[in-house]
C-alpha cells in the first residue's frame, strides 16, 4: 500500500513538473546541445559550417593553432578567470561586513538599506558603464583625487585600463553577493555564537565554527552569482578596458560577429559553460556539507 502511494506521488510530481522540464529542455538544453554540435564543425572560407567534424576549435582554445602553440587564447581565459576571482574577492571583502551591518539595523531601516544596495540595478548596465567613463575622465573627481594622491598624472583618464574594468565589475556585481549573504545572516542563531564565546572561543574561532557554517549557503550562492557572470562579461571590459583588457566574453562576441567563426565561438562558450558547471558543483557540495552538519 505504501509503495503504491509513493509511486502515485512520484507520477503526480512528474506530471506537475513536466511543463517546467519541457521549458528547460527547449530553452536551455536544446541551445546547449546545438552550441556543442556547432563547435565540432570546421569553418568555411566565408564563415559557413563545413565537415569534417573536428576538435580543432578546442585545440585553439588551448593555444594549439595552425602555426603551432601560442598563448593568446589561454591567456585570455586565465585573465578572465583571474579578474572574475579578484572581483569575487573584492565583493566578498566589501559585502560581508555590509551584510552584517544591514542585518543588525533596526527593522525600520533594513528595507531602506537594501534599497540602497539594489538601486544601481535599476539602471541599465550599459548606462552604468558609460557613467563610469564620465567619472573616470580627466575632469572627474576620481581622477582629481588620484592625481592628489600621486597615483595618476594630471589630464590623464583612468580608463581604458585594468583598474577601470575591475572597478566597474565590483560595482556591478556587489549587490549579487550582498543580497543572498544578507538572507543567510538574517537567519543566524546567535545563541550558538554566545555558547562558543562562553566556552572560550576567540573571535576568529567563533566566526569560523559558529557563524560561517550558518552563512555558507548564502555565501556560496553569492560567490557563484558574482564569479560565473563576471567570467563571461564583455560590456564592461569593452567600454572600460578597450583593447588593453580583452575578456573571454569579448572574444566570444567577436567570433559570432565580425570574425564569423561560429565553431570557435561555440568552443569558447563551452569553456565558459564549464566554468559555470564547476561553480554549481561547488555550490551543491557546500549545500550537502551544510546538510550533513545539521545546520538549519
Backbone as CSV, one residue per row, in Angstrom:
resi,resn,N_x,N_y,N_z,CA_x,CA_y,CA_z,C_x,C_y,C_z
1,UNK,0.830,-1.203,0.000,0.000,0.000,0.000,0.873,1.264,0.000
2,UNK,1.909,1.217,0.823,2.796,2.371,0.925,3.553,2.579,-0.387
3,UNK,4.042,1.487,-0.992,4.745,1.601,-2.256,3.849,2.143,-3.355
4,UNK,2.599,1.731,-3.344,1.645,2.227,-4.335,1.435,3.732,-4.175
5,UNK,1.337,4.176,-2.930,1.160,5.615,-2.682,2.390,6.404,-3.124
6,UNK,3.607,5.842,-2.896,4.819,6.531,-3.306,4.906,6.637,-4.823
7,UNK,4.526,5.562,-5.534,4.536,5.606,-6.995,3.531,6.624,-7.520
8,UNK,2.371,6.685,-6.877,1.356,7.638,-7.294,1.829,9.072,-7.073
9,UNK,2.498,9.324,-5.931,3.033,10.662,-5.661,4.147,11.021,-6.647
10,UNK,4.956,10.002,-7.013,6.034,10.255,-7.970,5.468,10.610,-9.338
11,UNK,4.410,9.903,-9.770,3.773,10.217,-11.056,3.139,11.590,-11.024
12,UNK,2.541,11.932,-9.917,1.917,13.244,-9.784,2.970,14.358,-9.828
13,UNK,4.100,14.131,-9.131,5.173,15.128,-9.151,5.751,15.287,-10.550
14,UNK,5.894,14.155,-11.272,6.415,14.221,-12.637,5.451,14.958,-13.550
15,UNK,4.154,14.719,-13.373,3.158,15.389,-14.185,3.150,16.892,-13.923
16,UNK,3.278,17.270,-12.659,3.258,18.690,-12.317,4.524,19.413,-12.801
17,UNK,5.646,18.691,-12.792,6.903,19.318,-13.210,7.164,19.193,-14.702
18,UNK,6.304,18.473,-15.434,6.520,18.262,-16.868,6.597,19.577,-17.652
19,UNK,5.716,20.576,-17.415,5.846,21.839,-18.165,7.174,22.541,-17.919
20,UNK,7.625,22.537,-16.668,8.911,23.185,-16.362,10.065,22.426,-17.009
21,UNK,10.016,21.093,-16.964,11.075,20.302,-17.586,11.102,20.513,-19.095
22,UNK,9.919,20.606,-19.713,9.851,20.865,-21.151,10.407,22.240,-21.480
23,UNK,10.085,23.210,-20.651,10.583,24.580,-20.847,12.110,24.617,-20.768
24,UNK,12.670,23.905,-19.775,14.128,23.848,-19.630,14.763,23.162,-20.827
25,UNK,14.125,22.070,-21.291,14.677,21.327,-22.423,14.701,22.176,-23.687
26,UNK,13.663,22.978,-23.888,13.573,23.779,-25.118,14.498,24.985,-25.063
27,UNK,14.510,25.683,-23.930,15.225,26.960,-23.860,16.647,26.855,-23.315
28,UNK,17.003,25.704,-22.735,18.351,25.572,-22.188,19.113,24.412,-22.802
29,UNK,18.572,23.225,-22.721,19.307,22.059,-23.196,19.467,22.060,-24.715
30,UNK,18.398,22.440,-25.441,18.494,22.436,-26.902,19.556,23.411,-27.419
31,UNK,19.577,24.669,-26.968,20.663,25.564,-27.412,22.045,25.074,-26.995
32,UNK,22.122,24.455,-25.803,23.413,23.955,-25.345,23.916,22.833,-26.246
33,UNK,23.025,21.891,-26.595,23.400,20.792,-27.483,23.772,21.340,-28.861
34,UNK,23.003,22.322,-29.351,23.300,22.940,-30.647,24.665,23.623,-30.637
35,UNK,24.965,24.321,-29.555,26.249,25.004,-29.446,27.400,24.003,-29.445
36,UNK,27.266,22.924,-28.672,28.320,21.913,-28.627,28.467,21.221,-29.976
37,UNK,27.354,21.032,-30.691,27.422,20.434,-32.016,28.139,21.332,-33.010
38,UNK,27.838,22.637,-32.971,28.488,23.586,-33.881,29.994,23.645,-33.624
39,UNK,30.395,23.502,-32.361,31.819,23.600,-32.036,32.644,22.495,-32.683
40,UNK,32.000,21.426,-33.151,32.722,20.309,-33.766,32.890,20.471,-35.273
41,UNK,32.233,21.466,-35.864,32.331,21.659,-37.308,33.602,22.434,-37.665
42,UNK,33.939,22.399,-38.941,35.011,23.235,-39.478,34.403,24.517,-40.030
43,UNK,35.238,25.544,-40.171,34.777,26.837,-40.680,35.187,26.993,-42.139
44,UNK,34.204,27.338,-42.988,34.472,27.537,-44.405,35.148,28.864,-44.688
45,UNK,35.401,29.121,-45.942,36.114,30.327,-46.348,35.323,31.585,-46.025
46,UNK,33.988,31.502,-46.077,33.131,32.662,-45.825,32.364,32.534,-44.510
47,UNK,32.859,31.678,-43.612,32.247,31.523,-42.304,31.191,30.455,-42.221
48,UNK,30.942,29.719,-43.296,29.920,28.668,-43.255,30.454,27.438,-42.522
49,UNK,29.527,26.645,-42.006,29.889,25.416,-41.302,30.166,24.313,-42.321
50,UNK,31.273,23.629,-42.129,31.666,22.576,-43.051,32.112,21.341,-42.281
51,UNK,32.090,20.216,-42.960,32.696,18.998,-42.450,34.137,18.949,-42.946
52,UNK,35.006,18.165,-42.362,34.735,17.113,-41.385,34.588,17.665,-39.966
53,UNK,33.976,16.862,-39.117,33.894,17.210,-37.707,35.279,17.093,-37.086
54,UNK,35.610,18.026,-36.231,36.958,18.073,-35.681,36.944,18.715,-34.298
55,UNK,37.996,18.489,-33.545,38.196,19.130,-32.238,39.165,20.304,-32.337
56,UNK,39.379,20.785,-33.562,40.368,21.840,-33.773,40.017,23.112,-33.002
57,UNK,38.715,23.430,-32.875,38.315,24.643,-32.151,38.725,24.568,-30.686
58,UNK,38.593,23.377,-30.092,39.008,23.217,-28.700,40.529,23.255,-28.576
59,UNK,41.225,22.766,-29.591,42.677,22.875,-29.594,43.109,24.341,-29.640
60,UNK,42.375,25.164,-30.395,42.693,26.588,-30.462,42.477,27.260,-29.108
61,UNK,41.441,26.825,-28.378,41.212,27.383,-27.044,42.421,27.112,-26.153
62,UNK,43.035,25.936,-26.317,44.217,25.577,-25.538,45.492,26.208,-26.084
63,UNK,45.398,26.890,-27.236,46.550,27.575,-27.790,47.220,26.881,-28.946
64,UNK,46.714,25.699,-29.352,47.339,24.944,-30.434,46.637,25.277,-31.750
65,UNK,47.236,26.169,-32.540,46.664,26.602,-33.798,47.376,26.012,-34.992
66,UNK,47.118,26.589,-36.149,47.709,26.100,-37.400,49.222,26.242,-37.399
67,UNK,49.734,27.290,-36.773,51.174,27.565,-36.787,51.844,27.201,-35.470
68,UNK,51.279,26.240,-34.759,51.870,25.802,-33.502,51.196,26.441,-32.302
69,UNK,51.859,26.355,-31.168,51.249,26.835,-29.920,51.592,28.299,-29.695
70,UNK,50.584,29.067,-29.335,50.794,30.444,-28.893,49.811,30.745,-27.769
71,UNK,50.212,31.569,-26.806,49.443,31.689,-25.560,48.293,32.684,-25.599
72,UNK,47.891,33.156,-26.775,46.896,34.238,-26.832,45.595,33.852,-26.142
73,UNK,44.966,32.776,-26.584,43.657,32.420,-26.043,43.730,31.834,-24.634
74,UNK,44.724,30.977,-24.308,44.840,30.578,-22.898,45.045,31.764,-21.968
75,UNK,45.793,32.770,-22.440,45.999,33.963,-21.621,44.691,34.693,-21.374
76,UNK,43.862,34.793,-22.416,42.565,35.462,-22.272,41.669,34.699,-21.299
77,UNK,41.667,33.364,-21.402,40.848,32.550,-20.500,41.294,32.746,-19.060
78,UNK,42.606,32.658,-18.817,43.102,32.806,-17.447,42.944,34.244,-16.950
79,UNK,43.044,35.222,-17.850,42.796,36.606,-17.452,41.353,36.776,-17.010
80,UNK,40.422,36.186,-17.761,39.003,36.281,-17.401,38.745,35.629,-16.051
81,UNK,39.320,34.435,-15.846,39.140,33.745,-14.567,39.793,34.533,-13.431
82,UNK,40.965,35.118,-13.695,41.645,35.890,-12.664,40.876,37.137,-12.271
83,UNK,40.374,37.877,-13.258,39.583,39.063,-12.967,38.287,38.692,-12.250
84,UNK,37.663,37.574,-12.666,36.436,37.139,-12.009,36.712,36.765,-10.558
85,UNK,37.826,36.071,-10.305,38.177,35.696,-8.934,38.491,36.934,-8.097
86,UNK,39.216,37.896,-8.682,39.535,39.122,-7.952,38.279,39.940,-7.676
87,UNK,37.369,39.984,-8.651,36.087,40.665,-8.446,35.311,40.014,-7.317
88,UNK,35.284,38.676,-7.325,34.597,37.935,-6.272,35.215,38.229,-4.908
89,UNK,36.546,38.261,-4.827,37.217,38.515,-3.554,36.922,39.927,-3.038
90,UNK,36.968,40.920,-3.921,36.693,42.292,-3.503,35.229,42.456,-3.093
91,UNK,34.318,41.823,-3.837,32.903,41.871,-3.460,32.688,41.208,-2.104
92,UNK,33.443,40.135,-1.849,33.327,39.453,-0.555,33.851,40.328,0.577
93,UNK,34.988,40.986,0.345,35.562,41.863,1.374,34.618,43.024,1.686
94,UNK,33.987,43.571,0.651,33.064,44.694,0.854,31.687,44.230,1.304
95,UNK,31.226,43.090,0.770,29.857,42.661,1.004,29.630,41.988,2.335
96,UNK,30.639,41.282,2.868,30.448,40.562,4.131,30.154,41.508,5.288
97,UNK,30.974,42.535,5.528,30.609,43.457,6.620,29.334,44.241,6.330
98,UNK,29.071,44.530,5.035,27.855,45.261,4.698,26.611,44.433,5.010
99,UNK,26.647,43.134,4.719,25.504,42.262,5.015,25.252,42.174,6.516
100,UNK,26.327,42.061,7.301,26.167,42.017,8.761,25.655,43.353,9.279
101,UNK,26.124,44.453,8.705,25.677,45.779,9.144,24.177,45.952,8.893
102,UNK,23.729,45.556,7.697,22.303,45.703,7.379,21.453,44.788,8.259
103,UNK,21.941,43.575,8.503,21.172,42.626,9.307,21.021,43.093,10.750
104,UNK,21.976,43.870,11.254,21.898,44.336,12.645,21.191,45.677,12.784
105,UNK,20.740,46.243,11.680,19.997,47.501,11.748,18.601,47.271,12.340
106,UNK,18.003,48.300,12.921,16.594,48.186,13.329,15.709,47.869,12.126
107,UNK,14.617,47.187,12.353,13.754,46.709,11.269,13.297,47.834,10.351
108,UNK,13.046,49.005,10.896,12.508,50.093,10.082,13.536,50.648,9.098
109,UNK,14.829,50.338,9.290,15.873,50.833,8.398,16.358,49.783,7.399
110,UNK,16.015,48.519,7.618,16.564,47.460,6.767,16.097,47.589,5.321
111,UNK,14.823,47.856,5.135,14.302,47.978,3.773,14.971,49.117,3.026
112,UNK,15.186,50.225,3.713,15.842,51.364,3.088,17.283,51.019,2.713
113,UNK,17.989,50.316,3.607,19.378,49.942,3.339,19.464,48.974,2.164
114,UNK,18.558,47.993,2.105,18.557,47.046,0.991,18.214,47.746,-0.319
115,UNK,17.345,48.747,-0.241,17.012,49.525,-1.438,18.232,50.253,-1.968
116,UNK,19.044,50.792,-1.066,20.275,51.467,-1.495,21.228,50.489,-2.179
117,UNK,21.235,49.222,-1.718,22.119,48.220,-2.319,21.696,47.912,-3.753
118,UNK,20.389,47.816,-3.995,19.912,47.394,-5.315,19.625,48.558,-6.251
119,UNK,19.747,49.793,-5.777,19.479,50.945,-6.646,20.308,50.918,-7.931
120,UNK,21.607,50.549,-7.896,22.348,50.502,-9.170,21.728,49.576,-10.205
121,UNK,21.038,48.534,-9.758,20.439,47.583,-10.690,19.201,48.157,-11.367
122,UNK,18.709,49.285,-10.903,17.553,49.911,-11.538,17.934,50.602,-12.844
123,UNK,19.245,50.763,-13.050,19.741,51.404,-14.268,20.369,50.356,-15.163
124,UNK,20.208,50.495,-16.459,20.773,49.559,-17.414,22.290,49.477,-17.272
125,UNK,22.831,48.270,-17.463,24.270,48.052,-17.331,25.057,48.951,-18.273
126,UNK,24.567,49.137,-19.485,25.268,49.971,-20.460,25.343,51.419,-19.976
127,UNK,24.238,51.912,-19.407,24.213,53.287,-18.895,25.177,53.431,-17.724
128,UNK,25.194,52.442,-16.831,26.098,52.496,-15.688,27.551,52.503,-16.136
129,UNK,27.858,51.715,-17.160,29.239,51.644,-17.634,29.670,52.953,-18.281
130,UNK,28.774,53.575,-19.074,29.094,54.881,-19.645,29.248,55.938,-18.545
131,UNK,28.485,55.791,-17.473,28.629,56.722,-16.355,30.018,56.608,-15.726
132,UNK,30.557,55.378,-15.671,31.906,55.205,-15.143,32.938,55.867,-16.047
133,UNK,32.686,55.891,-17.350,33.597,56.602,-18.244,33.662,58.082,-17.888
134,UNK,32.502,58.656,-17.545,32.471,60.075,-17.163,33.191,60.284,-15.834
135,UNK,32.926,59.374,-14.869,33.551,59.514,-13.551,35.065,59.343,-13.615
136,UNK,35.538,58.496,-14.540,36.968,58.223,-14.643,37.668,59.117,-15.664
137,UNK,36.962,60.079,-16.226,37.564,61.004,-17.197,38.524,61.952,-16.486
138,UNK,39.380,62.657,-17.233,40.348,63.570,-16.594,39.694,64.654,-15.751
139,UNK,38.443,65.030,-16.100,37.761,66.081,-15.343,36.983,65.537,-14.150
140,UNK,36.913,64.219,-14.000,36.131,63.628,-12.920,36.819,63.765,-11.573
141,UNK,35.998,63.681,-10.518,36.566,63.852,-9.170,37.453,62.684,-8.779
142,UNK,37.195,61.496,-9.341,38.037,60.345,-9.018,39.439,60.546,-9.572
143,UNK,39.522,61.046,-10.826,40.832,61.325,-11.423,41.558,62.410,-10.645
144,UNK,40.836,63.458,-10.235,41.467,64.528,-9.461,41.976,64.013,-8.122
145,UNK,41.216,63.104,-7.497,41.640,62.526,-6.223,42.883,61.658,-6.421
146,UNK,42.922,60.894,-7.531,44.093,60.065,-7.823,45.318,60.922,-8.091
147,UNK,45.128,62.069,-8.759,46.240,62.985,-9.012,46.759,63.554,-7.698
148,UNK,45.842,63.892,-6.792,46.243,64.445,-5.499,47.045,63.436,-4.686
149,UNK,46.739,62.155,-4.856,47.483,61.115,-4.136,48.744,60.686,-4.867
150,UNK,48.963,61.244,-6.062,50.138,60.875,-6.833,50.011,59.558,-7.569
151,UNK,48.772,59.060,-7.710,48.553,57.785,-8.377,48.338,57.949,-9.878
152,UNK,48.143,59.165,-10.345,47.918,59.414,-11.772,48.460,60.790,-12.122
153,UNK,48.657,61.008,-13.405,49.137,62.295,-13.870,47.965,63.182,-14.289
154,UNK,48.151,64.467,-14.137,47.084,65.415,-14.458,46.732,65.349,-15.952
155,UNK,45.441,65.319,-16.242,44.964,65.301,-17.616,44.836,63.921,-18.223
156,UNK,45.215,62.882,-17.477,45.104,61.521,-17.995,43.836,60.857,-17.451
157,UNK,43.035,60.203,-18.315,41.865,59.469,-17.832,42.290,58.174,-17.153
158,UNK,41.465,57.688,-16.281,41.749,56.439,-15.580,41.250,55.231,-16.357
159,UNK,40.733,55.453,-17.537,40.346,54.353,-18.408,40.798,54.706,-19.824
160,UNK,40.992,53.756,-20.727,40.805,52.320,-20.508,41.972,51.718,-19.740
161,UNK,41.679,50.663,-18.993,42.713,50.001,-18.212,42.115,48.943,-17.317
162,UNK,42.984,48.134,-16.739,42.537,47.019,-15.906,41.843,47.505,-14.640
163,UNK,42.347,48.615,-14.057,41.756,49.132,-12.824,40.321,49.605,-13.067
164,UNK,40.083,50.244,-14.191,38.737,50.702,-14.518,37.788,49.519,-14.712
165,UNK,38.268,48.465,-15.365,37.441,47.264,-15.562,37.094,46.641,-14.214
166,UNK,38.082,46.519,-13.352,37.851,45.915,-12.036,36.863,46.744,-11.225
167,UNK,36.991,48.059,-11.284,36.069,48.940,-10.566,34.647,48.776,-11.083
168,UNK,34.489,48.699,-12.410,33.167,48.510,-12.986,32.566,47.161,-12.625
169,UNK,33.379,46.106,-12.608,32.889,44.766,-12.262,32.429,44.706,-10.809
170,UNK,33.223,45.256,-9.907,32.861,45.229,-8.489,31.578,46.010,-8.249
171,UNK,31.460,47.186,-8.849,30.251,47.996,-8.700,29.026,47.271,-9.234
172,UNK,29.205,46.547,-10.341,28.071,45.884,-10.977,27.614,44.653,-10.222
173,UNK,28.541,43.877,-9.651,28.191,42.576,-9.081,28.113,42.555,-7.556
174,UNK,28.471,43.645,-6.898,28.403,43.669,-5.439,27.000,43.354,-4.899
175,UNK,25.910,43.909,-5.463,24.581,43.564,-4.937,24.254,42.076,-5.039
176,UNK,24.804,41.380,-6.039,24.505,39.963,-6.204,25.152,39.114,-5.123
177,UNK,26.149,39.637,-4.435,26.715,38.921,-3.298,26.078,39.347,-1.987
178,UNK,25.757,40.624,-1.871,25.217,41.128,-0.611,23.836,40.541,-0.324
179,UNK,22.972,40.450,-1.328,21.587,40.042,-1.083,21.462,38.607,-0.576
180,UNK,22.041,37.579,-1.245,21.933,36.227,-0.683,22.678,36.073,0.633
181,UNK,23.784,36.808,0.788,24.522,36.739,2.039,23.712,37.349,3.178
182,UNK,23.034,38.442,2.895,22.176,39.057,3.905,21.060,38.111,4.335
183,UNK,20.493,37.378,3.368,19.416,36.433,3.690,19.896,35.364,4.659
184,UNK,21.149,34.929,4.535,21.692,33.933,5.462,22.045,34.548,6.811
185,UNK,22.595,35.749,6.784,22.968,36.419,8.034,21.730,36.678,8.884
186,UNK,20.609,36.969,8.231,19.358,37.226,8.958,18.909,36.017,9.773
187,UNK,19.295,34.808,9.346,18.831,33.579,9.996,19.839,33.001,10.986
188,UNK,20.904,33.725,11.281,21.927,33.206,12.195,21.343,33.001,13.586
189,UNK,21.649,31.860,14.169,21.289,31.582,15.560,22.428,32.102,16.436
190,UNK,22.243,33.280,16.991,23.326,33.907,17.748,23.555,33.230,19.087
191,UNK,22.646,32.359,19.505,22.883,31.618,20.744,24.081,30.676,20.604
192,UNK,24.285,30.146,19.394,25.452,29.306,19.147,26.733,30.118,19.298
193,UNK,26.712,31.341,18.792,27.887,32.202,18.923,28.152,32.542,20.389
194,UNK,27.087,32.818,21.139,27.258,33.125,22.565,27.786,31.921,23.323
195,UNK,27.307,30.713,22.951,27.804,29.498,23.599,29.282,29.285,23.297
196,UNK,29.677,29.538,22.054,31.090,29.391,21.685,31.954,30.388,22.446
197,UNK,31.448,31.606,22.613,32.218,32.609,23.362,32.338,32.211,24.832
198,UNK,31.266,31.656,25.395,31.309,31.216,26.794,32.310,30.086,26.995
199,UNK,32.526,29.289,25.929,33.483,28.188,26.013,34.914,28.641,25.750
200,UNK,35.114,29.941,25.563,36.457,30.482,25.421,36.949,30.631,24.001
201,UNK,36.053,30.568,23.012,36.483,30.698,21.619,36.920,32.133,21.339
202,UNK,37.997,32.259,20.557,38.455,33.578,20.151,37.530,34.128,19.069
203,UNK,37.758,35.380,18.666,36.897,35.986,17.653,36.909,35.223,16.337
204,UNK,38.118,34.816,15.881,38.220,34.083,14.625,37.604,32.698,14.732
205,UNK,37.874,31.987,15.853,37.296,30.658,16.036,35.778,30.724,16.141
206,UNK,35.278,31.762,16.771,33.827,31.932,16.887,33.202,32.106,15.505
207,UNK,33.842,32.945,14.690,33.302,33.167,13.343,33.395,31.905,12.498
208,UNK,34.532,31.197,12.580,34.759,30.041,11.712,33.868,28.855,12.081
209,UNK,33.629,28.632,13.373,32.911,27.433,13.795,31.434,27.675,14.094
210,UNK,31.079,28.903,14.493,29.693,29.149,14.887,28.913,29.988,13.883
211,UNK,29.592,30.862,13.151,28.898,31.770,12.243,29.032,31.337,10.785
212,UNK,30.254,31.044,10.360,30.494,30.704,8.950,29.670,29.522,8.455
213,UNK,29.540,28.423,9.217,28.695,27.320,8.716,27.238,27.720,8.500
214,UNK,26.764,28.703,9.250,25.368,29.115,9.111,25.149,30.025,7.896
215,UNK,26.170,30.779,7.517,26.010,31.683,6.372,26.585,31.095,5.093
216,UNK,27.121,29.878,5.156,27.770,29.288,3.982,26.840,29.133,2.780
217,UNK,25.536,28.798,2.937,24.674,28.716,1.746,24.566,30.049,1.008
218,UNK,24.318,31.131,1.736,24.235,32.435,1.104,25.568,32.888,0.556
219,UNK,26.646,32.530,1.257,27.983,32.882,0.794,28.304,32.171,-0.515
220,UNK,27.988,30.870,-0.583,28.248,30.108,-1.804,27.405,30.621,-2.965
221,UNK,26.132,30.928,-2.692,25.262,31.454,-3.748,25.764,32.797,-4.260
222,UNK,26.196,33.668,-3.352,26.709,34.970,-3.766,27.989,34.851,-4.570
223,UNK,28.877,33.939,-4.177,30.122,33.730,-4.917,29.832,33.286,-6.343
224,UNK,28.875,32.362,-6.503,28.525,31.882,-7.841,27.906,33.005,-8.666
225,UNK,27.010,33.784,-8.053,26.333,34.857,-8.777,27.301,35.961,-9.209
226,UNK,28.452,36.036,-8.577,29.464,37.017,-8.975,30.467,36.393,-9.940
227,UNK,31.013,35.237,-9.572,32.106,34.657,-10.346,31.678,34.210,-11.735
228,UNK,30.538,33.505,-11.829,30.129,32.940,-13.121,29.858,34.015,-14.176
229,UNK,29.009,35.027,-13.914,28.781,36.037,-14.961,29.975,36.952,-15.191
230,UNK,30.799,37.192,-14.153,31.974,38.043,-14.345,32.975,37.393,-15.292
231,UNK,33.005,36.067,-15.328,33.923,35.366,-16.227,33.588,35.652,-17.689
232,UNK,32.290,35.710,-18.018,31.882,35.935,-19.398,31.491,37.357,-19.722
233,UNK,31.755,38.298,-18.833,31.387,39.697,-19.060,32.137,40.266,-20.265
234,UNK,31.439,41.046,-21.099,32.118,41.661,-22.240,31.805,43.147,-22.396
235,UNK,30.690,43.619,-21.836,30.345,45.032,-21.979,31.320,45.909,-21.195
236,UNK,31.538,45.574,-19.928,32.422,46.383,-19.080,33.865,46.349,-19.587
237,UNK,34.442,45.175,-19.898,35.814,45.195,-20.455,35.910,45.930,-21.779
238,UNK,34.855,45.861,-22.588,34.904,46.512,-23.890,34.894,48.030,-23.757
239,UNK,34.080,48.561,-22.842,33.938,50.010,-22.709,34.974,50.626,-21.776
240,UNK,35.384,49.897,-20.742,36.325,50.442,-19.765,37.741,49.917,-19.937
241,UNK,37.886,48.815,-20.683,39.214,48.245,-20.872,39.769,48.463,-22.255
242,UNK,38.882,48.596,-23.251,39.333,48.780,-24.619,40.143,47.588,-25.094
243,UNK,41.099,47.845,-25.946,41.954,46.775,-26.466,42.965,46.299,-25.430
244,UNK,43.104,47.030,-24.327,44.082,46.654,-23.317,43.633,45.469,-22.479
245,UNK,42.334,45.278,-22.323,41.813,44.234,-21.442,40.741,43.456,-22.183
246,UNK,41.140,42.364,-22.821,40.209,41.515,-23.569,39.799,40.350,-22.693
247,UNK,38.490,40.145,-22.565,37.950,39.061,-21.759,37.416,37.961,-22.664
248,UNK,37.073,36.840,-22.031,36.511,35.707,-22.753,35.232,36.101,-23.465
249,UNK,34.388,36.909,-22.810,33.142,37.336,-23.431,33.366,38.175,-24.671
250,UNK,34.416,39.015,-24.672,34.720,39.825,-25.849,35.118,38.957,-27.034
251,UNK,35.908,37.915,-26.764,36.340,37.028,-27.842,35.158,36.243,-28.401
252,UNK,34.272,35.775,-27.528,33.089,35.035,-27.986,32.222,35.930,-28.862
253,UNK,31.987,37.170,-28.415,31.175,38.104,-29.188,31.806,38.374,-30.553
254,UNK,33.119,38.469,-30.590,33.810,38.728,-31.849,33.681,37.547,-32.807
255,UNK,33.751,36.312,-32.280,33.671,35.136,-33.157,32.291,35.007,-33.800
256,UNK,31.240,35.360,-33.064,29.896,35.285,-33.635,29.534,36.543,-34.422
257,UNK,30.400,37.559,-34.364,30.151,38.789,-35.094,31.060,38.950,-36.282
258,UNK,32.066,39.803,-36.143,32.908,40.156,-37.285,33.749,38.992,-37.799
259,UNK,34.211,38.100,-36.924,35.076,37.008,-37.376,34.311,35.882,-38.073
260,UNK,33.023,35.735,-37.776,32.183,34.702,-38.394,32.802,33.307,-38.238
261,UNK,33.311,33.037,-37.062,33.893,31.723,-36.764,33.054,31.078,-35.664
262,UNK,31.891,30.582,-36.039,30.958,30.031,-35.071,31.502,28.802,-34.339
263,UNK,32.198,27.882,-34.988,32.723,26.738,-34.240,33.667,27.150,-33.109
264,UNK,34.562,28.087,-33.396,35.489,28.521,-32.351,34.751,29.289,-31.262
265,UNK,33.787,30.133,-31.650,32.990,30.834,-30.651,32.207,29.880,-29.774
266,UNK,31.677,28.802,-30.370,30.943,27.801,-29.604,31.860,27.067,-28.641
267,UNK,33.098,26.783,-29.080,34.056,26.122,-28.197,34.397,27.019,-27.007
268,UNK,34.590,28.308,-27.263,34.861,29.245,-26.174,33.669,29.343,-25.221
269,UNK,32.458,29.362,-25.794,31.260,29.390,-24.952,31.145,28.114,-24.135
270,UNK,31.568,26.987,-24.704,31.571,25.735,-23.956,32.504,25.789,-22.763
271,UNK,33.657,26.450,-22.947,34.581,26.620,-21.825,33.942,27.473,-20.735
272,UNK,33.267,28.554,-21.141,32.575,29.400,-20.162,31.483,28.618,-19.444
273,UNK,30.760,27.763,-20.180,29.729,26.940,-19.568,30.332,25.951,-18.575
274,UNK,31.512,25.431,-18.900,32.198,24.522,-17.975,32.520,25.222,-16.666
275,UNK,32.916,26.485,-16.748,33.189,27.257,-15.533,31.928,27.375,-14.680
276,UNK,30.787,27.632,-15.333,29.520,27.741,-14.607,29.159,26.413,-13.942
277,UNK,29.354,25.308,-14.649,29.035,23.988,-14.096,29.922,23.664,-12.897
278,UNK,31.198,24.030,-12.983,32.089,23.806,-11.845,31.633,24.642,-10.646
279,UNK,31.195,25.877,-10.908,30.695,26.724,-9.821,29.432,26.132,-9.201
280,UNK,28.542,25.580,-10.025,27.334,24.946,-9.497,27.669,23.692,-8.700
281,UNK,28.673,22.950,-9.162,29.108,21.770,-8.409,29.633,22.196,-7.040
282,UNK,30.377,23.295,-7.014,30.894,23.811,-5.747,29.738,24.170,-4.811
283,UNK,28.711,24.822,-5.354,27.553,25.197,-4.541,26.830,23.967,-4.009
284,UNK,26.663,22.939,-4.855,25.996,21.718,-4.417,26.791,21.027,-3.322
285,UNK,28.096,21.057,-3.429,28.931,20.433,-2.403,28.794,21.158,-1.076
286,UNK,28.773,22.495,-1.113,28.586,23.281,0.110,27.228,22.960,0.737
287,UNK,26.194,22.834,-0.115,24.853,22.549,0.399,24.808,21.171,1.050
288,UNK,25.469,20.180,0.454,25.490,18.835,1.051,26.230,18.839,2.373
289,UNK,27.322,19.578,2.428,28.078,19.653,3.673,27.256,20.312,4.768
290,UNK,26.493,21.333,4.407,25.631,22.001,5.377,24.585,21.048,5.925
291,UNK,24.000,20.237,5.018,23.003,19.272,5.466,23.598,18.206,6.363
292,UNK,24.838,17.784,6.036,25.481,16.762,6.865,25.826,17.279,8.252
293,UNK,26.117,18.589,8.354,26.470,19.159,9.656,25.242,19.480,10.489
294,UNK,24.074,19.469,9.826,22.833,19.670,10.561,22.496,21.087,10.882
295,UNK,23.051,22.063,10.113,22.692,23.466,10.338,21.341,23.739,9.698
296,UNK,20.510,24.480,10.330,19.170,24.825,9.824,18.979,26.326,9.934
